[in-house]
Amino acid sequence: MSKITVYQKPTCTTCRQVYTALKESRVDFNAVDYYLNPIPKAKLKELLKKMGISAEELLQKKEPVYKELGLEGKKLSEGEIIDLMVKNPDLIQRPIVEKGSRAILARPAERLKEIL
């Protein structure tokens, strides 16, 4: 059985809900605070592929850094978005839950059921 890895920001409400649900389910998992341990570019690409979504779909547009970087209305390539996410973790929607060959964006937290 594949171990679950949760890429999260501990202060995020949805991340805390997913963390609590996994703990209560007694599921063995690793929690990665991607602010302390940034997601490498290759891993971020792998997670996007496993989720079956584009970098644009994972882009967190509600964070202040999105506006600060002047990204609103800009047409960026997949590679440019990934590079921005690696440099600015606030641009990554969270939490990302990975298990084996699958990964999901667990927003809302109830989506966690899809991977358990």
Secondary structure as UniProt FT lines:
FT   STRAND          4..8
FT   TURN            10..11
FT   HELIX           13..24
FT   TURN            25..26
FT   STRAND          29..33
FT   TURN            34..36
FT   HELIX           41..51
FT   HELIX           55..58
FT   HELIX           64..68
FT   TURN            69..70
FT   TURN            72..73
FT   HELIX           78..87
FT   HELIX           89..91
FT   STRAND          96..99
FT   TURN            100..101
FT   STRAND          102..105
FT   HELIX           109..114
//
